[in-house]
Amino acid sequence: MHPRLTSLSPEQTKLWSMLDEVRGDSISPEWMQVTLGAIDVDNAFADAADYSFTDGNVPSRIQNVCRIQRKTVKLAGASLVDRTFSAVGKLKMQQMDVRLRELKRDLNHAAWNSQLKLENELTERRTKGLWHWLSGSSNIDNSGVALTELLFKQTMLKGVYDDNFEATDVFISPVLQNVVDNFFTATKPGFMDGDGQKFTSYINKYVSPWSSTPVNLHTERSIYFDAQSGGGESALYTADDATHGQCVAIQRDMFKKYIFRPLVMIEPEPHGDYWEGVYQIDWGIQALASGLAGFALTNKTPS
């Protein structure tokens, strides 16, 4: 992975930044599903009982496809040498940095919203993003009701636990962050740091019976969440939604970003009076447990 891509404001693109990276050599990777069978209530044998063998388990194979994403940098030749531009900085480096930031924002959006698409060699491929993995496993609550701690804990976190996984991270829409903060401050005042005179009303850890460690809480920008329907690429993501939002819990190590071709800068042969370069990356999402290692509360209101 290009070092500048991974170091660009991870707090702005939390989902993409936190997913572990794996490399591969296929645009259509496959993996074995991580799943636990039902409890065998008759698992008991006599002392001298003979061994018996039944048909072996055939693990479920899961597949996704990679998505090519690009961002073009194009500058007029005069702007690269004109002193008016060079006096305020190196325009080429500044524009390359801006396009990298834009690309990383696109990647974060696609990691959640991208909808599986694989038609033919003339049509763009689209990877299956997290929302579609979760909805495909029915781990979605899309009722348009107010977010409560009961929903947060007993529906979402317990929903992950009931599928034999443990939530490690929760992503929260900004419109719902204050609701989650009130899970704590409604029953106790915010924390005052007497030495630094700093008042803290935001809590970024949540301890519940359904995780062996505290769950990390992340406020994710609404620009990456379709607050009404949960996920999809046709919706507009322009600003914070003041009426609806989402909470999404995942077991982080069950989701990976799969890199087929790492980020590169492609520079076509010079032509005309301008410089042009294209950033490109070919990647996808691996859901090692299909969509079972997560749960989403979508279309939720703050009150």
Contacts in CASP RR format, 6 or more apart in sequence:
PFRMAT RR
TARGET T0000
AUTHOR 0000-0000-0000
METHOD contacts of the structure
MODEL  1
MHPRLTSLSPEQTKLWSMLDEVRGDSISPEWMQVTLGAIDVDNAFADAAD
YSFTDGNVPSRIQNVCRIQRKTVKLAGASLVDRTFSAVGKLKMQQMDVRL
RELKRDLNHAAWNSQLKLENELTERRTKGLWHWLSGSSNIDNSGVALTEL
LFKQTMLKGVYDDNFEATDVFISPVLQNVVDNFFTATKPGFMDGDGQKFT
SYINKYVSPWSSTPVNLHTERSIYFDAQSGGGESALYTADDATHGQCVAI
QRDMFKKYIFRPLVMIEPEPHGDYWEGVYQIDWGIQALASGLAGFALTNK
TPS
1 21 0 8 1.000
1 259 0 8 1.000
1 262 0 8 1.000
1 263 0 8 1.000
2 100 0 8 1.000
2 262 0 8 1.000
2 263 0 8 1.000
2 264 0 8 1.000
4 97 0 8 1.000
4 100 0 8 1.000
5 100 0 8 1.000
5 103 0 8 1.000
5 104 0 8 1.000
5 263 0 8 1.000
5 281 0 8 1.000
6 17 0 8 1.000
8 100 0 8 1.000
8 101 0 8 1.000
8 104 0 8 1.000
9 101 0 8 1.000
9 104 0 8 1.000
10 17 0 8 1.000
10 18 0 8 1.000
12 104 0 8 1.000
12 105 0 8 1.000
12 108 0 8 1.000
12 221 0 8 1.000
13 104 0 8 1.000
13 105 0 8 1.000
13 107 0 8 1.000
13 108 0 8 1.000
13 224 0 8 1.000
14 108 0 8 1.000
14 171 0 8 1.000
14 218 0 8 1.000
14 220 0 8 1.000
15 108 0 8 1.000
15 111 0 8 1.000
15 112 0 8 1.000
15 130 0 8 1.000
15 171 0 8 1.000
15 220 0 8 1.000
15 224 0 8 1.000
16 104 0 8 1.000
16 107 0 8 1.000
16 108 0 8 1.000
16 111 0 8 1.000
16 257 0 8 1.000
17 108 0 8 1.000
18 169 0 8 1.000
18 252 0 8 1.000
19 111 0 8 1.000
19 252 0 8 1.000
19 255 0 8 1.000
19 256 0 8 1.000
19 257 0 8 1.000
19 285 0 8 1.000
20 252 0 8 1.000
20 253 0 8 1.000
20 256 0 8 1.000
20 257 0 8 1.000
21 256 0 8 1.000
21 257 0 8 1.000
21 259 0 8 1.000
22 256 0 8 1.000
22 257 0 8 1.000
22 258 0 8 1.000
22 259 0 8 1.000
22 286 0 8 1.000
23 258 0 8 1.000
23 259 0 8 1.000
23 262 0 8 1.000
24 258 0 8 1.000
24 259 0 8 1.000
24 260 0 8 1.000
25 260 0 8 1.000
26 260 0 8 1.000
27 65 0 8 1.000
27 66 0 8 1.000
27 125 0 8 1.000
27 260 0 8 1.000
27 282 0 8 1.000
28 63 0 8 1.000
28 64 0 8 1.000
28 65 0 8 1.000
28 66 0 8 1.000
28 118 0 8 1.000
29 63 0 8 1.000
29 64 0 8 1.000
29 66 0 8 1.000
29 258 0 8 1.000
29 260 0 8 1.000
29 284 0 8 1.000
29 286 0 8 1.000
30 61 0 8 1.000
30 62 0 8 1.000
30 63 0 8 1.000
31 61 0 8 1.000
31 62 0 8 1.000
31 286 0 8 1.000
31 288 0 8 1.000
32 59 0 8 1.000
32 60 0 8 1.000
32 61 0 8 1.000
32 62 0 8 1.000
33 59 0 8 1.000
33 60 0 8 1.000
33 61 0 8 1.000
33 62 0 8 1.000
33 288 0 8 1.000
33 289 0 8 1.000
33 290 0 8 1.000
34 254 0 8 1.000
34 288 0 8 1.000
34 289 0 8 1.000
34 293 0 8 1.000
35 59 0 8 1.000
35 60 0 8 1.000
35 164 0 8 1.000
35 289 0 8 1.000
35 290 0 8 1.000
35 292 0 8 1.000
36 164 0 8 1.000
60 290 0 8 1.000
62 287 0 8 1.000
62 290 0 8 1.000
64 116 0 8 1.000
64 127 0 8 1.000
64 128 0 8 1.000
64 258 0 8 1.000
64 284 0 8 1.000
64 285 0 8 1.000
64 286 0 8 1.000
64 287 0 8 1.000
65 116 0 8 1.000
65 117 0 8 1.000
65 118 0 8 1.000
65 125 0 8 1.000
65 126 0 8 1.000
65 127 0 8 1.000
65 128 0 8 1.000
65 284 0 8 1.000
66 125 0 8 1.000
66 127 0 8 1.000
66 258 0 8 1.000
66 260 0 8 1.000
66 282 0 8 1.000
66 283 0 8 1.000
66 284 0 8 1.000
67 110 0 8 1.000
67 114 0 8 1.000
67 124 0 8 1.000
67 125 0 8 1.000
67 126 0 8 1.000
67 127 0 8 1.000
67 282 0 8 1.000
67 283 0 8 1.000
67 284 0 8 1.000
68 124 0 8 1.000
68 125 0 8 1.000
68 280 0 8 1.000
68 281 0 8 1.000
68 282 0 8 1.000
69 103 0 8 1.000
69 106 0 8 1.000
69 107 0 8 1.000
69 110 0 8 1.000
69 280 0 8 1.000
69 281 0 8 1.000
69 283 0 8 1.000
70 103 0 8 1.000
70 278 0 8 1.000
70 279 0 8 1.000
70 280 0 8 1.000
71 99 0 8 1.000
71 100 0 8 1.000
71 102 0 8 1.000
71 103 0 8 1.000
71 106 0 8 1.000
71 278 0 8 1.000
71 279 0 8 1.000
72 99 0 8 1.000
72 276 0 8 1.000
72 277 0 8 1.000
72 278 0 8 1.000
72 279 0 8 1.000
73 92 0 8 1.000
73 95 0 8 1.000
73 96 0 8 1.000
73 99 0 8 1.000
73 276 0 8 1.000
73 277 0 8 1.000
73 278 0 8 1.000
73 279 0 8 1.000
74 274 0 8 1.000
74 275 0 8 1.000
74 276 0 8 1.000
74 277 0 8 1.000
75 91 0 8 1.000
75 92 0 8 1.000
75 95 0 8 1.000
75 274 0 8 1.000
75 275 0 8 1.000
75 276 0 8 1.000
76 273 0 8 1.000
76 274 0 8 1.000
77 273 0 8 1.000
77 274 0 8 1.000
77 275 0 8 1.000
78 273 0 8 1.000
79 85 0 8 1.000
79 91 0 8 1.000
80 91 0 8 1.000
80 92 0 8 1.000
80 275 0 8 1.000
85 91 0 8 1.000
92 275 0 8 1.000
96 265 0 8 1.000
99 279 0 8 1.000
100 279 0 8 1.000
103 263 0 8 1.000
103 279 0 8 1.000
103 281 0 8 1.000
105 223 0 8 1.000
107 281 0 8 1.000
107 283 0 8 1.000
108 224 0 8 1.000
109 223 0 8 1.000
109 224 0 8 1.000
109 237 0 8 1.000
110 126 0 8 1.000
110 127 0 8 1.000
110 129 0 8 1.000
110 233 0 8 1.000
111 129 0 8 1.000
111 130 0 8 1.000
111 257 0 8 1.000
111 285 0 8 1.000
112 129 0 8 1.000
112 130 0 8 1.000
112 131 0 8 1.000
112 224 0 8 1.000
112 225 0 8 1.000
112 231 0 8 1.000
112 248 0 8 1.000
113 129 0 8 1.000
113 131 0 8 1.000
113 224 0 8 1.000
113 226 0 8 1.000
113 231 0 8 1.000
113 232 0 8 1.000
113 233 0 8 1.000
113 235 0 8 1.000
114 126 0 8 1.000
114 127 0 8 1.000
114 128 0 8 1.000
114 129 0 8 1.000
114 132 0 8 1.000
114 233 0 8 1.000
114 285 0 8 1.000
115 126 0 8 1.000
115 128 0 8 1.000
115 129 0 8 1.000
115 132 0 8 1.000
115 232 0 8 1.000
115 233 0 8 1.000
116 126 0 8 1.000
116 127 0 8 1.000
116 128 0 8 1.000
116 129 0 8 1.000
116 132 0 8 1.000
117 123 0 8 1.000
117 124 0 8 1.000
117 125 0 8 1.000
117 126 0 8 1.000
118 125 0 8 1.000
118 126 0 8 1.000
126 233 0 8 1.000
127 283 0 8 1.000
127 284 0 8 1.000
127 285 0 8 1.000
128 285 0 8 1.000
128 287 0 8 1.000
129 284 0 8 1.000
129 285 0 8 1.000
130 248 0 8 1.000
130 250 0 8 1.000
130 255 0 8 1.000
130 285 0 8 1.000
130 287 0 8 1.000
131 230 0 8 1.000
131 231 0 8 1.000
131 232 0 8 1.000
131 248 0 8 1.000
131 296 0 8 1.000
132 231 0 8 1.000
132 232 0 8 1.000
133 255 0 8 1.000
133 285 0 8 1.000
133 287 0 8 1.000
133 290 0 8 1.000
133 291 0 8 1.000
134 140 0 8 1.000
134 248 0 8 1.000
134 291 0 8 1.000
134 294 0 8 1.000
134 295 0 8 1.000
134 296 0 8 1.000
135 231 0 8 1.000
135 296 0 8 1.000
136 290 0 8 1.000
136 291 0 8 1.000
137 290 0 8 1.000
137 291 0 8 1.000
137 292 0 8 1.000
139 159 0 8 1.000
139 160 0 8 1.000
139 163 0 8 1.000
139 291 0 8 1.000
139 292 0 8 1.000
139 294 0 8 1.000
139 295 0 8 1.000
139 296 0 8 1.000
140 230 0 8 1.000
140 295 0 8 1.000
140 296 0 8 1.000
140 298 0 8 1.000
141 151 0 8 1.000
141 155 0 8 1.000
141 156 0 8 1.000
141 295 0 8 1.000
141 296 0 8 1.000
141 297 0 8 1.000
141 298 0 8 1.000
142 229 0 8 1.000
142 230 0 8 1.000
142 298 0 8 1.000
142 299 0 8 1.000
143 299 0 8 1.000
144 244 0 8 1.000
144 299 0 8 1.000
144 300 0 8 1.000
144 301 0 8 1.000
145 151 0 8 1.000
145 300 0 8 1.000
145 301 0 8 1.000
146 179 0 8 1.000
146 300 0 8 1.000
146 301 0 8 1.000
146 302 0 8 1.000
146 303 0 8 1.000
147 176 0 8 1.000
147 179 0 8 1.000
147 180 0 8 1.000
147 245 0 8 1.000
147 247 0 8 1.000
147 297 0 8 1.000
147 300 0 8 1.000
147 301 0 8 1.000
147 302 0 8 1.000
149 183 0 8 1.000
151 297 0 8 1.000
151 300 0 8 1.000
152 180 0 8 1.000
152 183 0 8 1.000
152 247 0 8 1.000
152 297 0 8 1.000
153 208 0 8 1.000
153 210 0 8 1.000
155 295 0 8 1.000
155 297 0 8 1.000
156 167 0 8 1.000
156 170 0 8 1.000
156 247 0 8 1.000
156 249 0 8 1.000
156 295 0 8 1.000
156 296 0 8 1.000
156 297 0 8 1.000
157 167 0 8 1.000
157 170 0 8 1.000
157 208 0 8 1.000
157 210 0 8 1.000
157 211 0 8 1.000
157 215 0 8 1.000
157 249 0 8 1.000
157 295 0 8 1.000
158 210 0 8 1.000
159 210 0 8 1.000
159 294 0 8 1.000
159 295 0 8 1.000
160 166 0 8 1.000
160 167 0 8 1.000
160 210 0 8 1.000
160 249 0 8 1.000
160 250 0 8 1.000
160 251 0 8 1.000
160 293 0 8 1.000
160 294 0 8 1.000
160 295 0 8 1.000
161 167 0 8 1.000
161 210 0 8 1.000
161 211 0 8 1.000
163 289 0 8 1.000
163 292 0 8 1.000
163 293 0 8 1.000
163 294 0 8 1.000
164 292 0 8 1.000
165 251 0 8 1.000
165 254 0 8 1.000
165 289 0 8 1.000
165 292 0 8 1.000
165 293 0 8 1.000
165 294 0 8 1.000
166 210 0 8 1.000
166 211 0 8 1.000
166 212 0 8 1.000
166 213 0 8 1.000
166 251 0 8 1.000
167 210 0 8 1.000
167 211 0 8 1.000
167 215 0 8 1.000
167 249 0 8 1.000
167 250 0 8 1.000
167 251 0 8 1.000
167 294 0 8 1.000
167 295 0 8 1.000
168 211 0 8 1.000
168 213 0 8 1.000
168 215 0 8 1.000
168 216 0 8 1.000
168 250 0 8 1.000
168 251 0 8 1.000
168 252 0 8 1.000
168 253 0 8 1.000
169 215 0 8 1.000
169 216 0 8 1.000
169 217 0 8 1.000
169 218 0 8 1.000
169 249 0 8 1.000
169 250 0 8 1.000
169 252 0 8 1.000
170 206 0 8 1.000
170 215 0 8 1.000
170 216 0 8 1.000
170 217 0 8 1.000
170 218 0 8 1.000
170 247 0 8 1.000
170 248 0 8 1.000
170 249 0 8 1.000
170 250 0 8 1.000
171 218 0 8 1.000
171 219 0 8 1.000
171 220 0 8 1.000
171 246 0 8 1.000
171 247 0 8 1.000
171 248 0 8 1.000
171 250 0 8 1.000
172 180 0 8 1.000
172 217 0 8 1.000
172 218 0 8 1.000
172 219 0 8 1.000
172 220 0 8 1.000
172 246 0 8 1.000
172 247 0 8 1.000
173 219 0 8 1.000
173 220 0 8 1.000
173 222 0 8 1.000
173 225 0 8 1.000
173 227 0 8 1.000
173 240 0 8 1.000
173 241 0 8 1.000
173 244 0 8 1.000
173 245 0 8 1.000
173 246 0 8 1.000
173 247 0 8 1.000
174 219 0 8 1.000
174 221 0 8 1.000
174 222 0 8 1.000
174 240 0 8 1.000
175 222 0 8 1.000
175 227 0 8 1.000
175 240 0 8 1.000
175 241 0 8 1.000
175 242 0 8 1.000
175 243 0 8 1.000
175 244 0 8 1.000
175 245 0 8 1.000
175 302 0 8 1.000
176 245 0 8 1.000
176 246 0 8 1.000
176 247 0 8 1.000
176 300 0 8 1.000
176 302 0 8 1.000
177 202 0 8 1.000
177 219 0 8 1.000
178 302 0 8 1.000
179 302 0 8 1.000
179 303 0 8 1.000
180 206 0 8 1.000
180 217 0 8 1.000
180 247 0 8 1.000
181 201 0 8 1.000
181 202 0 8 1.000
181 203 0 8 1.000
183 206 0 8 1.000
184 190 0 8 1.000
184 203 0 8 1.000
185 201 0 8 1.000
190 199 0 8 1.000
190 200 0 8 1.000
190 201 0 8 1.000
191 199 0 8 1.000
191 200 0 8 1.000
191 201 0 8 1.000
192 198 0 8 1.000
192 199 0 8 1.000
192 200 0 8 1.000
193 199 0 8 1.000
193 200 0 8 1.000
203 217 0 8 1.000
204 216 0 8 1.000
204 217 0 8 1.000
204 218 0 8 1.000
205 214 0 8 1.000
205 215 0 8 1.000
205 216 0 8 1.000
205 217 0 8 1.000
206 214 0 8 1.000
206 215 0 8 1.000
206 217 0 8 1.000
207 214 0 8 1.000
207 215 0 8 1.000
208 215 0 8 1.000
215 249 0 8 1.000
221 240 0 8 1.000
222 237 0 8 1.000
222 239 0 8 1.000
222 240 0 8 1.000
222 241 0 8 1.000
222 245 0 8 1.000
223 237 0 8 1.000
223 238 0 8 1.000
223 239 0 8 1.000
224 237 0 8 1.000
225 231 0 8 1.000
225 237 0 8 1.000
225 241 0 8 1.000
225 245 0 8 1.000
225 246 0 8 1.000
226 232 0 8 1.000
226 235 0 8 1.000
226 237 0 8 1.000
227 241 0 8 1.000
227 243 0 8 1.000
227 244 0 8 1.000
227 245 0 8 1.000
227 246 0 8 1.000
227 298 0 8 1.000
227 299 0 8 1.000
228 235 0 8 1.000
228 241 0 8 1.000
228 244 0 8 1.000
228 299 0 8 1.000
229 235 0 8 1.000
229 298 0 8 1.000
229 299 0 8 1.000
230 246 0 8 1.000
230 296 0 8 1.000
230 298 0 8 1.000
230 299 0 8 1.000
231 298 0 8 1.000
243 301 0 8 1.000
243 302 0 8 1.000
244 299 0 8 1.000
244 300 0 8 1.000
244 301 0 8 1.000
245 298 0 8 1.000
245 299 0 8 1.000
245 300 0 8 1.000
245 301 0 8 1.000
246 296 0 8 1.000
246 297 0 8 1.000
246 298 0 8 1.000
246 299 0 8 1.000
246 300 0 8 1.000
247 296 0 8 1.000
247 297 0 8 1.000
247 300 0 8 1.000
248 294 0 8 1.000
248 295 0 8 1.000
248 296 0 8 1.000
248 297 0 8 1.000
249 294 0 8 1.000
249 295 0 8 1.000
249 296 0 8 1.000
250 293 0 8 1.000
250 294 0 8 1.000
251 289 0 8 1.000
251 293 0 8 1.000
251 294 0 8 1.000
253 288 0 8 1.000
254 287 0 8 1.000
254 288 0 8 1.000
254 289 0 8 1.000
254 293 0 8 1.000
254 294 0 8 1.000
255 285 0 8 1.000
255 286 0 8 1.000
255 287 0 8 1.000
255 288 0 8 1.000
255 293 0 8 1.000
256 285 0 8 1.000
256 286 0 8 1.000
256 288 0 8 1.000
257 283 0 8 1.000
257 284 0 8 1.000
257 285 0 8 1.000
257 286 0 8 1.000
258 283 0 8 1.000
258 284 0 8 1.000
258 285 0 8 1.000
258 286 0 8 1.000
259 281 0 8 1.000
259 282 0 8 1.000
259 283 0 8 1.000
259 284 0 8 1.000
260 282 0 8 1.000
260 283 0 8 1.000
260 284 0 8 1.000
261 280 0 8 1.000
261 281 0 8 1.000
261 282 0 8 1.000
261 283 0 8 1.000
262 281 0 8 1.000
263 279 0 8 1.000
263 280 0 8 1.000
263 281 0 8 1.000
264 279 0 8 1.000
264 280 0 8 1.000
264 281 0 8 1.000
265 277 0 8 1.000
265 278 0 8 1.000
265 279 0 8 1.000
266 277 0 8 1.000
266 278 0 8 1.000
266 279 0 8 1.000
266 280 0 8 1.000
267 276 0 8 1.000
267 277 0 8 1.000
267 278 0 8 1.000
268 276 0 8 1.000
268 277 0 8 1.000
268 278 0 8 1.000
287 293 0 8 1.000
END
